[in-house]
Amino acid sequence: MARTRIERYRNWKVVVFWVLGAVCALVASMISANCEMDMGTTTSGFALALMISFVLYLVTGLLWISVAVAIKELEER
């Protein structure tokens, strides 16, 4: 239970990071699912799409790890 303003702020930050991580994972999976080497797709465009998707997956991991650390700190109090 949130007792002070700081704890309420941390709880909202945890929720926002969690949702932002889910959105990043959604966008990354949408990009990687639609990535195909068809006619009209250049090799550099394909590589760029894969790189953007990979970076979004990394951002998702960082956000969710920070959420896990924040929840662990909140539970220890």
mmCIF file of the N, C-alpha and C atoms, coordinates in Angstrom:
data_MODEL
# 
_entry.id   MODEL 
# 
loop_
_atom_site.group_PDB 
_atom_site.id 
_atom_site.type_symbol 
_atom_site.label_atom_id 
_atom_site.label_alt_id 
_atom_site.label_comp_id 
_atom_site.label_asym_id 
_atom_site.label_entity_id 
_atom_site.label_seq_id 
_atom_site.pdbx_PDB_ins_code 
_atom_site.Cartn_x 
_atom_site.Cartn_y 
_atom_site.Cartn_z 
_atom_site.occupancy 
_atom_site.B_iso_or_equiv 
_atom_site.pdbx_formal_charge 
_atom_site.auth_seq_id 
_atom_site.auth_comp_id 
_atom_site.auth_asym_id 
_atom_site.auth_atom_id 
_atom_site.pdbx_PDB_model_num 
ATOM 1   N N  . MET A 1 1  ? 0.838  -1.183  0.000   1.00 0.00 ? 1  MET A N  1 
ATOM 2   C CA . MET A 1 1  ? 0.000  0.000   0.000   1.00 0.00 ? 1  MET A CA 1 
ATOM 3   C C  . MET A 1 1  ? 0.883  1.246   0.000   1.00 0.00 ? 1  MET A C  1 
ATOM 4   N N  . ALA A 1 2  ? 0.485  2.202   -0.794  1.00 0.00 ? 2  ALA A N  1 
ATOM 5   C CA . ALA A 1 2  ? 1.238  3.445   -0.867  1.00 0.00 ? 2  ALA A CA 1 
ATOM 6   C C  . ALA A 1 2  ? 0.858  4.329   0.307   1.00 0.00 ? 2  ALA A C  1 
ATOM 7   N N  . ARG A 1 3  ? 1.854  4.748   1.050   1.00 0.00 ? 3  ARG A N  1 
ATOM 8   C CA . ARG A 1 3  ? 1.589  5.571   2.228   1.00 0.00 ? 3  ARG A CA 1 
ATOM 9   C C  . ARG A 1 3  ? 2.029  7.010   2.038   1.00 0.00 ? 3  ARG A C  1 
ATOM 10  N N  . THR A 1 4  ? 3.057  7.224   1.288   1.00 0.00 ? 4  THR A N  1 
ATOM 11  C CA . THR A 1 4  ? 3.550  8.581   1.094   1.00 0.00 ? 4  THR A CA 1 
ATOM 12  C C  . THR A 1 4  ? 3.470  8.954   -0.379  1.00 0.00 ? 4  THR A C  1 
ATOM 13  N N  . ARG A 1 5  ? 3.698  10.229  -0.655  1.00 0.00 ? 5  ARG A N  1 
ATOM 14  C CA . ARG A 1 5  ? 3.672  10.688  -2.039  1.00 0.00 ? 5  ARG A CA 1 
ATOM 15  C C  . ARG A 1 5  ? 4.760  10.030  -2.877  1.00 0.00 ? 5  ARG A C  1 
ATOM 16  N N  . ILE A 1 6  ? 5.926  9.848   -2.288  1.00 0.00 ? 6  ILE A N  1 
ATOM 17  C CA . ILE A 1 6  ? 7.036  9.243   -3.023  1.00 0.00 ? 6  ILE A CA 1 
ATOM 18  C C  . ILE A 1 6  ? 6.702  7.806   -3.411  1.00 0.00 ? 6  ILE A C  1 
ATOM 19  N N  . GLU A 1 7  ? 6.095  7.053   -2.512  1.00 0.00 ? 7  GLU A N  1 
ATOM 20  C CA . GLU A 1 7  ? 5.738  5.674   -2.828  1.00 0.00 ? 7  GLU A CA 1 
ATOM 21  C C  . GLU A 1 7  ? 4.650  5.621   -3.889  1.00 0.00 ? 7  GLU A C  1 
ATOM 22  N N  . ARG A 1 8  ? 3.685  6.546   -3.861  1.00 0.00 ? 8  ARG A N  1 
ATOM 23  C CA . ARG A 1 8  ? 2.664  6.599   -4.896  1.00 0.00 ? 8  ARG A CA 1 
ATOM 24  C C  . ARG A 1 8  ? 3.294  6.924   -6.244  1.00 0.00 ? 8  ARG A C  1 
ATOM 25  N N  . TYR A 1 9  ? 4.265  7.832   -6.253  1.00 0.00 ? 9  TYR A N  1 
ATOM 26  C CA . TYR A 1 9  ? 4.955  8.180   -7.492  1.00 0.00 ? 9  TYR A CA 1 
ATOM 27  C C  . TYR A 1 9  ? 5.710  6.985   -8.040  1.00 0.00 ? 9  TYR A C  1 
ATOM 28  N N  . ARG A 1 10 ? 6.357  6.230   -7.200  1.00 0.00 ? 10 ARG A N  1 
ATOM 29  C CA . ARG A 1 10 ? 7.089  5.044   -7.645  1.00 0.00 ? 10 ARG A CA 1 
ATOM 30  C C  . ARG A 1 10 ? 6.139  4.000   -8.220  1.00 0.00 ? 10 ARG A C  1 
ATOM 31  N N  . ASN A 1 11 ? 4.970  3.838   -7.587  1.00 0.00 ? 11 ASN A N  1 
ATOM 32  C CA . ASN A 1 11 ? 4.014  2.874   -8.099  1.00 0.00 ? 11 ASN A CA 1 
ATOM 33  C C  . ASN A 1 11 ? 3.551  3.259   -9.498  1.00 0.00 ? 11 ASN A C  1 
ATOM 34  N N  . TRP A 1 12 ? 3.297  4.536   -9.744  1.00 0.00 ? 12 TRP A N  1 
ATOM 35  C CA . TRP A 1 12 ? 2.886  4.976   -11.077 1.00 0.00 ? 12 TRP A CA 1 
ATOM 36  C C  . TRP A 1 12 ? 4.020  4.801   -12.076 1.00 0.00 ? 12 TRP A C  1 
ATOM 37  N N  . LYS A 1 13 ? 5.244  5.056   -11.642 1.00 0.00 ? 13 LYS A N  1 
ATOM 38  C CA . LYS A 1 13 ? 6.387  4.883   -12.532 1.00 0.00 ? 13 LYS A CA 1 
ATOM 39  C C  . LYS A 1 13 ? 6.546  3.422   -12.928 1.00 0.00 ? 13 LYS A C  1 
ATOM 40  N N  . VAL A 1 14 ? 6.313  2.530   -12.010 1.00 0.00 ? 14 VAL A N  1 
ATOM 41  C CA . VAL A 1 14 ? 6.409  1.099   -12.295 1.00 0.00 ? 14 VAL A CA 1 
ATOM 42  C C  . VAL A 1 14 ? 5.355  0.717   -13.331 1.00 0.00 ? 14 VAL A C  1 
ATOM 43  N N  . VAL A 1 15 ? 4.138  1.189   -13.161 1.00 0.00 ? 15 VAL A N  1 
ATOM 44  C CA . VAL A 1 15 ? 3.069  0.864   -14.092 1.00 0.00 ? 15 VAL A CA 1 
ATOM 45  C C  . VAL A 1 15 ? 3.358  1.441   -15.475 1.00 0.00 ? 15 VAL A C  1 
ATOM 46  N N  . VAL A 1 16 ? 3.835  2.674   -15.527 1.00 0.00 ? 16 VAL A N  1 
ATOM 47  C CA . VAL A 1 16 ? 4.134  3.307   -16.807 1.00 0.00 ? 16 VAL A CA 1 
ATOM 48  C C  . VAL A 1 16 ? 5.260  2.563   -17.520 1.00 0.00 ? 16 VAL A C  1 
ATOM 49  N N  . PHE A 1 17 ? 6.311  2.185   -16.816 1.00 0.00 ? 17 PHE A N  1 
ATOM 50  C CA . PHE A 1 17 ? 7.411  1.449   -17.434 1.00 0.00 ? 17 PHE A CA 1 
ATOM 51  C C  . PHE A 1 17 ? 6.958  0.077   -17.916 1.00 0.00 ? 17 PHE A C  1 
ATOM 52  N N  . TRP A 1 18 ? 6.079  -0.558  -17.150 1.00 0.00 ? 18 TRP A N  1 
ATOM 53  C CA . TRP A 1 18 ? 5.569  -1.866  -17.526 1.00 0.00 ? 18 TRP A CA 1 
ATOM 54  C C  . TRP A 1 18 ? 4.768  -1.774  -18.827 1.00 0.00 ? 18 TRP A C  1 
ATOM 55  N N  . VAL A 1 19 ? 3.871  -0.794  -18.902 1.00 0.00 ? 19 VAL A N  1 
ATOM 56  C CA . VAL A 1 19 ? 3.055  -0.618  -20.107 1.00 0.00 ? 19 VAL A CA 1 
ATOM 57  C C  . VAL A 1 19 ? 3.920  -0.189  -21.289 1.00 0.00 ? 19 VAL A C  1 
ATOM 58  N N  . LEU A 1 20 ? 4.876  0.694   -21.053 1.00 0.00 ? 20 LEU A N  1 
ATOM 59  C CA . LEU A 1 20 ? 5.769  1.134   -22.129 1.00 0.00 ? 20 LEU A CA 1 
ATOM 60  C C  . LEU A 1 20 ? 6.587  -0.039  -22.674 1.00 0.00 ? 20 LEU A C  1 
ATOM 61  N N  . GLY A 1 21 ? 7.023  -0.924  -21.797 1.00 0.00 ? 21 GLY A N  1 
ATOM 62  C CA . GLY A 1 21 ? 7.727  -2.123  -22.237 1.00 0.00 ? 21 GLY A CA 1 
ATOM 63  C C  . GLY A 1 21 ? 6.837  -3.023  -23.072 1.00 0.00 ? 21 GLY A C  1 
ATOM 64  N N  . ALA A 1 22 ? 5.571  -3.143  -22.690 1.00 0.00 ? 22 ALA A N  1 
ATOM 65  C CA . ALA A 1 22 ? 4.637  -3.957  -23.473 1.00 0.00 ? 22 ALA A CA 1 
ATOM 66  C C  . ALA A 1 22 ? 4.395  -3.350  -24.851 1.00 0.00 ? 22 ALA A C  1 
ATOM 67  N N  . VAL A 1 23 ? 4.299  -2.028  -24.915 1.00 0.00 ? 23 VAL A N  1 
ATOM 68  C CA . VAL A 1 23 ? 4.108  -1.356  -26.203 1.00 0.00 ? 23 VAL A CA 1 
ATOM 69  C C  . VAL A 1 23 ? 5.334  -1.540  -27.095 1.00 0.00 ? 23 VAL A C  1 
ATOM 70  N N  . CYS A 1 24 ? 6.518  -1.424  -26.510 1.00 0.00 ? 24 CYS A N  1 
ATOM 71  C CA . CYS A 1 24 ? 7.749  -1.651  -27.290 1.00 0.00 ? 24 CYS A CA 1 
ATOM 72  C C  . CYS A 1 24 ? 7.813  -3.077  -27.815 1.00 0.00 ? 24 CYS A C  1 
ATOM 73  N N  . ALA A 1 25 ? 7.418  -4.045  -27.002 1.00 0.00 ? 25 ALA A N  1 
ATOM 74  C CA . ALA A 1 25 ? 7.416  -5.439  -27.451 1.00 0.00 ? 25 ALA A CA 1 
ATOM 75  C C  . ALA A 1 25 ? 6.392  -5.644  -28.562 1.00 0.00 ? 25 ALA A C  1 
ATOM 76  N N  . LEU A 1 26 ? 5.242  -5.001  -28.447 1.00 0.00 ? 26 LEU A N  1 
ATOM 77  C CA . LEU A 1 26 ? 4.219  -5.115  -29.480 1.00 0.00 ? 26 LEU A CA 1 
ATOM 78  C C  . LEU A 1 26 ? 4.706  -4.556  -30.811 1.00 0.00 ? 26 LEU A C  1 
ATOM 79  N N  . VAL A 1 27 ? 5.289  -3.362  -30.773 1.00 0.00 ? 27 VAL A N  1 
ATOM 80  C CA . VAL A 1 27 ? 5.774  -2.733  -32.000 1.00 0.00 ? 27 VAL A CA 1 
ATOM 81  C C  . VAL A 1 27 ? 6.909  -3.546  -32.610 1.00 0.00 ? 27 VAL A C  1 
ATOM 82  N N  . ALA A 1 28 ? 7.809  -4.035  -31.770 1.00 0.00 ? 28 ALA A N  1 
ATOM 83  C CA . ALA A 1 28 ? 8.926  -4.837  -32.277 1.00 0.00 ? 28 ALA A CA 1 
ATOM 84  C C  . ALA A 1 28 ? 8.442  -6.124  -32.922 1.00 0.00 ? 28 ALA A C  1 
ATOM 85  N N  . SER A 1 29 ? 7.463  -6.760  -32.324 1.00 0.00 ? 29 SER A N  1 
ATOM 86  C CA . SER A 1 29 ? 6.952  -7.993  -32.922 1.00 0.00 ? 29 SER A CA 1 
ATOM 87  C C  . SER A 1 29 ? 6.170  -7.716  -34.199 1.00 0.00 ? 29 SER A C  1 
ATOM 88  N N  . MET A 1 30 ? 5.489  -6.581  -34.285 1.00 0.00 ? 30 MET A N  1 
ATOM 89  C CA . MET A 1 30 ? 4.787  -6.225  -35.517 1.00 0.00 ? 30 MET A CA 1 
ATOM 90  C C  . MET A 1 30 ? 5.777  -5.950  -36.643 1.00 0.00 ? 30 MET A C  1 
ATOM 91  N N  . ILE A 1 31 ? 6.877  -5.288  -36.325 1.00 0.00 ? 31 ILE A N  1 
ATOM 92  C CA . ILE A 1 31 ? 7.895  -5.008  -37.344 1.00 0.00 ? 31 ILE A CA 1 
ATOM 93  C C  . ILE A 1 31 ? 8.547  -6.303  -37.819 1.00 0.00 ? 31 ILE A C  1 
ATOM 94  N N  . SER A 1 32 ? 8.937  -7.140  -36.880 1.00 0.00 ? 32 SER A N  1 
ATOM 95  C CA . SER A 1 32 ? 9.638  -8.367  -37.275 1.00 0.00 ? 32 SER A CA 1 
ATOM 96  C C  . SER A 1 32 ? 8.709  -9.362  -37.957 1.00 0.00 ? 32 SER A C  1 
ATOM 97  N N  . ALA A 1 33 ? 7.415  -9.333  -37.668 1.00 0.00 ? 33 ALA A N  1 
ATOM 98  C CA . ALA A 1 33 ? 6.482  -10.244 -38.319 1.00 0.00 ? 33 ALA A CA 1 
ATOM 99  C C  . ALA A 1 33 ? 6.235  -9.855  -39.773 1.00 0.00 ? 33 ALA A C  1 
ATOM 100 N N  . ASN A 1 34 ? 6.304  -8.571  -40.077 1.00 0.00 ? 34 ASN A N  1 
ATOM 101 C CA . ASN A 1 34 ? 6.049  -8.107  -41.439 1.00 0.00 ? 34 ASN A CA 1 
ATOM 102 C C  . ASN A 1 34 ? 7.313  -7.948  -42.265 1.00 0.00 ? 34 ASN A C  1 
ATOM 103 N N  . CYS A 1 35 ? 8.434  -8.330  -41.739 1.00 0.00 ? 35 CYS A N  1 
ATOM 104 C CA . CYS A 1 35 ? 9.699  -8.179  -42.451 1.00 0.00 ? 35 CYS A CA 1 
ATOM 105 C C  . CYS A 1 35 ? 9.901  -9.344  -43.426 1.00 0.00 ? 35 CYS A C  1 
ATOM 106 N N  . GLU A 1 36 ? 9.923  -9.043  -44.712 1.00 0.00 ? 36 GLU A N  1 
ATOM 107 C CA . GLU A 1 36 ? 10.144 -10.061 -45.739 1.00 0.00 ? 36 GLU A CA 1 
ATOM 108 C C  . GLU A 1 36 ? 11.015 -9.479  -46.838 1.00 0.00 ? 36 GLU A C  1 
ATOM 109 N N  . MET A 1 37 ? 11.802 -10.342 -47.438 1.00 0.00 ? 37 MET A N  1 
ATOM 110 C CA . MET A 1 37 ? 12.605 -9.930  -48.586 1.00 0.00 ? 37 MET A CA 1 
ATOM 111 C C  . MET A 1 37 ? 11.813 -10.232 -49.858 1.00 0.00 ? 37 MET A C  1 
ATOM 112 N N  . ASP A 1 38 ? 10.957 -9.319  -50.241 1.00 0.00 ? 38 ASP A N  1 
ATOM 113 C CA . ASP A 1 38 ? 10.156 -9.448  -51.458 1.00 0.00 ? 38 ASP A CA 1 
ATOM 114 C C  . ASP A 1 38 ? 10.677 -8.494  -52.517 1.00 0.00 ? 38 ASP A C  1 
ATOM 115 N N  . MET A 1 39 ? 9.966  -8.485  -53.613 1.00 0.00 ? 39 MET A N  1 
ATOM 116 C CA . MET A 1 39 ? 10.306 -7.516  -54.650 1.00 0.00 ? 39 MET A CA 1 
ATOM 117 C C  . MET A 1 39 ? 10.000 -6.118  -54.126 1.00 0.00 ? 39 MET A C  1 
ATOM 118 N N  . GLY A 1 40 ? 10.892 -5.212  -54.313 1.00 0.00 ? 40 GLY A N  1 
ATOM 119 C CA . GLY A 1 40 ? 10.712 -3.848  -53.850 1.00 0.00 ? 40 GLY A CA 1 
ATOM 120 C C  . GLY A 1 40 ? 11.340 -3.575  -52.496 1.00 0.00 ? 40 GLY A C  1 
ATOM 121 N N  . THR A 1 41 ? 11.819 -4.607  -51.826 1.00 0.00 ? 41 THR A N  1 
ATOM 122 C CA . THR A 1 41 ? 12.476 -4.434  -50.539 1.00 0.00 ? 41 THR A CA 1 
ATOM 123 C C  . THR A 1 41 ? 13.984 -4.494  -50.753 1.00 0.00 ? 41 THR A C  1 
ATOM 124 N N  . THR A 1 42 ? 14.653 -3.439  -50.369 1.00 0.00 ? 42 THR A N  1 
ATOM 125 C CA . THR A 1 42 ? 16.104 -3.439  -50.508 1.00 0.00 ? 42 THR A CA 1 
ATOM 126 C C  . THR A 1 42 ? 16.731 -4.156  -49.320 1.00 0.00 ? 42 THR A C  1 
ATOM 127 N N  . THR A 1 43 ? 17.953 -4.568  -49.507 1.00 0.00 ? 43 THR A N  1 
ATOM 128 C CA . THR A 1 43 ? 18.673 -5.246  -48.430 1.00 0.00 ? 43 THR A CA 1 
ATOM 129 C C  . THR A 1 43 ? 18.901 -4.309  -47.256 1.00 0.00 ? 43 THR A C  1 
ATOM 130 N N  . SER A 1 44 ? 19.207 -3.056  -47.556 1.00 0.00 ? 44 SER A N  1 
ATOM 131 C CA . SER A 1 44 ? 19.435 -2.100  -46.467 1.00 0.00 ? 44 SER A CA 1 
ATOM 132 C C  . SER A 1 44 ? 18.139 -1.787  -45.715 1.00 0.00 ? 44 SER A C  1 
ATOM 133 N N  . GLY A 1 45 ? 17.020 -1.709  -46.411 1.00 0.00 ? 45 GLY A N  1 
ATOM 134 C CA . GLY A 1 45 ? 15.733 -1.485  -45.742 1.00 0.00 ? 45 GLY A CA 1 
ATOM 135 C C  . GLY A 1 45 ? 15.346 -2.650  -44.858 1.00 0.00 ? 45 GLY A C  1 
ATOM 136 N N  . PHE A 1 46 ? 15.593 -3.857  -45.339 1.00 0.00 ? 46 PHE A N  1 
ATOM 137 C CA . PHE A 1 46 ? 15.318 -5.065  -44.555 1.00 0.00 ? 46 PHE A CA 1 
ATOM 138 C C  . PHE A 1 46 ? 16.191 -5.105  -43.308 1.00 0.00 ? 46 PHE A C  1 
ATOM 139 N N  . ALA A 1 47 ? 17.471 -4.794  -43.473 1.00 0.00 ? 47 ALA A N  1 
ATOM 140 C CA . ALA A 1 47 ? 18.397 -4.793  -42.333 1.00 0.00 ? 47 ALA A CA 1 
ATOM 141 C C  . ALA A 1 47 ? 18.026 -3.716  -41.326 1.00 0.00 ? 47 ALA A C  1 
ATOM 142 N N  . LEU A 1 48 ? 17.604 -2.561  -41.820 1.00 0.00 ? 48 LEU A N  1 
ATOM 143 C CA . LEU A 1 48 ? 17.204 -1.478  -40.925 1.00 0.00 ? 48 LEU A CA 1 
ATOM 144 C C  . LEU A 1 48 ? 15.965 -1.861  -40.115 1.00 0.00 ? 48 LEU A C  1 
ATOM 145 N N  . ALA A 1 49 ? 14.991 -2.500  -40.757 1.00 0.00 ? 49 ALA A N  1 
ATOM 146 C CA . ALA A 1 49 ? 13.789 -2.938  -40.044 1.00 0.00 ? 49 ALA A CA 1 
ATOM 147 C C  . ALA A 1 49 ? 14.130 -3.960  -38.969 1.00 0.00 ? 49 ALA A C  1 
ATOM 148 N N  . LEU A 1 50 ? 15.014 -4.898  -39.297 1.00 0.00 ? 50 LEU A N  1 
ATOM 149 C CA . LEU A 1 50 ? 15.428 -5.885  -38.299 1.00 0.00 ? 50 LEU A CA 1 
ATOM 150 C C  . LEU A 1 50 ? 16.194 -5.241  -37.148 1.00 0.00 ? 50 LEU A C  1 
ATOM 151 N N  . MET A 1 51 ? 17.026 -4.247  -37.467 1.00 0.00 ? 51 MET A N  1 
ATOM 152 C CA . MET A 1 51 ? 17.789 -3.565  -36.419 1.00 0.00 ? 51 MET A CA 1 
ATOM 153 C C  . MET A 1 51 ? 16.861 -2.764  -35.494 1.00 0.00 ? 51 MET A C  1 
ATOM 154 N N  . ILE A 1 52 ? 15.881 -2.082  -36.066 1.00 0.00 ? 52 ILE A N  1 
ATOM 155 C CA . ILE A 1 52 ? 14.922 -1.332  -35.247 1.00 0.00 ? 52 ILE A CA 1 
ATOM 156 C C  . ILE A 1 52 ? 14.146 -2.280  -34.343 1.00 0.00 ? 52 ILE A C  1 
ATOM 157 N N  . SER A 1 53 ? 13.728 -3.409  -34.899 1.00 0.00 ? 53 SER A N  1 
ATOM 158 C CA . SER A 1 53 ? 13.002 -4.395  -34.108 1.00 0.00 ? 53 SER A CA 1 
ATOM 159 C C  . SER A 1 53 ? 13.868 -4.933  -32.964 1.00 0.00 ? 53 SER A C  1 
ATOM 160 N N  . PHE A 1 54 ? 15.116 -5.220  -33.255 1.00 0.00 ? 54 PHE A N  1 
ATOM 161 C CA . PHE A 1 54 ? 16.025 -5.732  -32.225 1.00 0.00 ? 54 PHE A CA 1 
ATOM 162 C C  . PHE A 1 54 ? 16.246 -4.708  -31.116 1.00 0.00 ? 54 PHE A C  1 
ATOM 163 N N  . VAL A 1 55 ? 16.426 -3.450  -31.493 1.00 0.00 ? 55 VAL A N  1 
ATOM 164 C CA . VAL A 1 55 ? 16.621 -2.395  -30.495 1.00 0.00 ? 55 VAL A CA 1 
ATOM 165 C C  . VAL A 1 55 ? 15.375 -2.238  -29.631 1.00 0.00 ? 55 VAL A C  1 
ATOM 166 N N  . LEU A 1 56 ? 14.193 -2.343  -30.233 1.00 0.00 ? 56 LEU A N  1 
ATOM 167 C CA . LEU A 1 56 ? 12.965 -2.260  -29.447 1.00 0.00 ? 56 LEU A CA 1 
ATOM 168 C C  . LEU A 1 56 ? 12.841 -3.425  -28.476 1.00 0.00 ? 56 LEU A C  1 
ATOM 169 N N  . TYR A 1 57 ? 13.268 -4.608  -28.880 1.00 0.00 ? 57 TYR A N  1 
ATOM 170 C CA . TYR A 1 57 ? 13.283 -5.749  -27.951 1.00 0.00 ? 57 TYR A CA 1 
ATOM 171 C C  . TYR A 1 57 ? 14.253 -5.498  -26.794 1.00 0.00 ? 57 TYR A C  1 
ATOM 172 N N  . LEU A 1 58 ? 15.402 -4.895  -27.082 1.00 0.00 ? 58 LEU A N  1 
ATOM 173 C CA . LEU A 1 58 ? 16.348 -4.575  -26.009 1.00 0.00 ? 58 LEU A CA 1 
ATOM 174 C C  . LEU A 1 58 ? 15.776 -3.540  -25.048 1.00 0.00 ? 58 LEU A C  1 
ATOM 175 N N  . VAL A 1 59 ? 15.099 -2.537  -25.581 1.00 0.00 ? 59 VAL A N  1 
ATOM 176 C CA . VAL A 1 59 ? 14.459 -1.516  -24.736 1.00 0.00 ? 59 VAL A CA 1 
ATOM 177 C C  . VAL A 1 59 ? 13.379 -2.153  -23.869 1.00 0.00 ? 59 VAL A C  1 
ATOM 178 N N  . THR A 1 60 ? 12.630 -3.089  -24.443 1.00 0.00 ? 60 THR A N  1 
ATOM 179 C CA . THR A 1 60 ? 11.617 -3.816  -23.671 1.00 0.00 ? 60 THR A CA 1 
ATOM 180 C C  . THR A 1 60 ? 12.259 -4.537  -22.489 1.00 0.00 ? 60 THR A C  1 
ATOM 181 N N  . GLY A 1 61 ? 13.352 -5.214  -22.748 1.00 0.00 ? 61 GLY A N  1 
ATOM 182 C CA . GLY A 1 61 ? 14.040 -5.916  -21.667 1.00 0.00 ? 61 GLY A CA 1 
ATOM 183 C C  . GLY A 1 61 ? 14.529 -4.980  -20.580 1.00 0.00 ? 61 GLY A C  1 
ATOM 184 N N  . LEU A 1 62 ? 15.089 -3.853  -20.983 1.00 0.00 ? 62 LEU A N  1 
ATOM 185 C CA . LEU A 1 62 ? 15.570 -2.887  -19.991 1.00 0.00 ? 62 LEU A CA 1 
ATOM 186 C C  . LEU A 1 62 ? 14.426 -2.331  -19.144 1.00 0.00 ? 62 LEU A C  1 
ATOM 187 N N  . LEU A 1 63 ? 13.314 -2.025  -19.788 1.00 0.00 ? 63 LEU A N  1 
ATOM 188 C CA . LEU A 1 63 ? 12.171 -1.491  -19.048 1.00 0.00 ? 63 LEU A CA 1 
ATOM 189 C C  . LEU A 1 63 ? 11.627 -2.518  -18.067 1.00 0.00 ? 63 LEU A C  1 
ATOM 190 N N  . TRP A 1 64 ? 11.496 -3.757  -18.503 1.00 0.00 ? 64 TRP A N  1 
ATOM 191 C CA . TRP A 1 64 ? 10.944 -4.776  -17.622 1.00 0.00 ? 64 TRP A CA 1 
ATOM 192 C C  . TRP A 1 64 ? 11.909 -5.155  -16.511 1.00 0.00 ? 64 TRP A C  1 
ATOM 193 N N  . ILE A 1 65 ? 13.200 -5.091  -16.760 1.00 0.00 ? 65 ILE A N  1 
ATOM 194 C CA . ILE A 1 65 ? 14.172 -5.334  -15.687 1.00 0.00 ? 65 ILE A CA 1 
ATOM 195 C C  . ILE A 1 65 ? 14.096 -4.214  -14.656 1.00 0.00 ? 65 ILE A C  1 
ATOM 196 N N  . SER A 1 66 ? 13.952 -2.970  -15.108 1.00 0.00 ? 66 SER A N  1 
ATOM 197 C CA . SER A 1 66 ? 13.837 -1.863  -14.158 1.00 0.00 ? 66 SER A CA 1 
ATOM 198 C C  . SER A 1 66 ? 12.557 -1.973  -13.338 1.00 0.00 ? 66 SER A C  1 
ATOM 199 N N  . VAL A 1 67 ? 11.488 -2.483  -13.929 1.00 0.00 ? 67 VAL A N  1 
ATOM 200 C CA . VAL A 1 67 ? 10.248 -2.711  -13.183 1.00 0.00 ? 67 VAL A CA 1 
ATOM 201 C C  . VAL A 1 67 ? 10.466 -3.780  -12.117 1.00 0.00 ? 67 VAL A C  1 
ATOM 202 N N  . ALA A 1 68 ? 11.159 -4.846  -12.473 1.00 0.00 ? 68 ALA A N  1 
ATOM 203 C CA . ALA A 1 68 ? 11.416 -5.912  -11.506 1.00 0.00 ? 68 ALA A CA 1 
ATOM 204 C C  . ALA A 1 68 ? 12.257 -5.410  -10.334 1.00 0.00 ? 68 ALA A C  1 
ATOM 205 N N  . VAL A 1 69 ? 13.251 -4.587  -10.624 1.00 0.00 ? 69 VAL A N  1 
ATOM 206 C CA . VAL A 1 69 ? 14.090 -4.030  -9.552  1.00 0.00 ? 69 VAL A CA 1 
ATOM 207 C C  . VAL A 1 69 ? 13.275 -3.097  -8.665  1.00 0.00 ? 69 VAL A C  1 
ATOM 208 N N  . ALA A 1 70 ? 12.424 -2.272  -9.271  1.00 0.00 ? 70 ALA A N  1 
ATOM 209 C CA . ALA A 1 70 ? 11.606 -1.340  -8.490  1.00 0.00 ? 70 ALA A CA 1 
ATOM 210 C C  . ALA A 1 70 ? 10.613 -2.091  -7.603  1.00 0.00 ? 70 ALA A C  1 
ATOM 211 N N  . ILE A 1 71 ? 10.026 -3.154  -8.122  1.00 0.00 ? 71 ILE A N  1 
ATOM 212 C CA . ILE A 1 71 ? 9.088  -3.942  -7.309  1.00 0.00 ? 71 ILE A CA 1 
ATOM 213 C C  . ILE A 1 71 ? 9.817  -4.627  -6.167  1.00 0.00 ? 71 ILE A C  1 
ATOM 214 N N  . LYS A 1 72 ? 10.997 -5.125  -6.429  1.00 0.00 ? 72 LYS A N  1 
ATOM 215 C CA . LYS A 1 72 ? 11.800 -5.763  -5.369  1.00 0.00 ? 72 LYS A CA 1 
ATOM 216 C C  . LYS A 1 72 ? 12.121 -4.756  -4.261  1.00 0.00 ? 72 LYS A C  1 
ATOM 217 N N  . GLU A 1 73 ? 12.490 -3.536  -4.647  1.00 0.00 ? 73 GLU A N  1 
ATOM 218 C CA . GLU A 1 73 ? 12.785 -2.503  -3.641  1.00 0.00 ? 73 GLU A CA 1 
ATOM 219 C C  . GLU A 1 73 ? 11.542 -2.109  -2.860  1.00 0.00 ? 73 GLU A C  1 
ATOM 220 N N  . LEU A 1 74 ? 10.394 -2.047  -3.519  1.00 0.00 ? 74 LEU A N  1 
ATOM 221 C CA . LEU A 1 74 ? 9.159  -1.695  -2.819  1.00 0.00 ? 74 LEU A CA 1 
ATOM 222 C C  . LEU A 1 74 ? 8.755  -2.791  -1.839  1.00 0.00 ? 74 LEU A C  1 
ATOM 223 N N  . GLU A 1 75 ? 8.995  -4.043  -2.184  1.00 0.00 ? 75 GLU A N  1 
ATOM 224 C CA . GLU A 1 75 ? 8.622  -5.143  -1.293  1.00 0.00 ? 75 GLU A CA 1 
ATOM 225 C C  . GLU A 1 75 ? 9.549  -5.250  -0.097  1.00 0.00 ? 75 GLU A C  1 
ATOM 226 N N  . GLU A 1 76 ? 10.783 -4.816  -0.239  1.00 0.00 ? 76 GLU A N  1 
ATOM 227 C CA . GLU A 1 76 ? 11.743 -4.897  0.874   1.00 0.00 ? 76 GLU A CA 1 
ATOM 228 C C  . GLU A 1 76 ? 11.451 -3.880  1.950   1.00 0.00 ? 76 GLU A C  1 
ATOM 229 N N  . ARG A 1 77 ? 10.710 -2.865  1.650   1.00 0.00 ? 77 ARG A N  1 
ATOM 230 C CA . ARG A 1 77 ? 10.427 -1.831  2.656   1.00 0.00 ? 77 ARG A CA 1 
ATOM 231 C C  . ARG A 1 77 ? 9.400  -2.253  3.631   1.00 0.00 ? 77 ARG A C  1 
# 
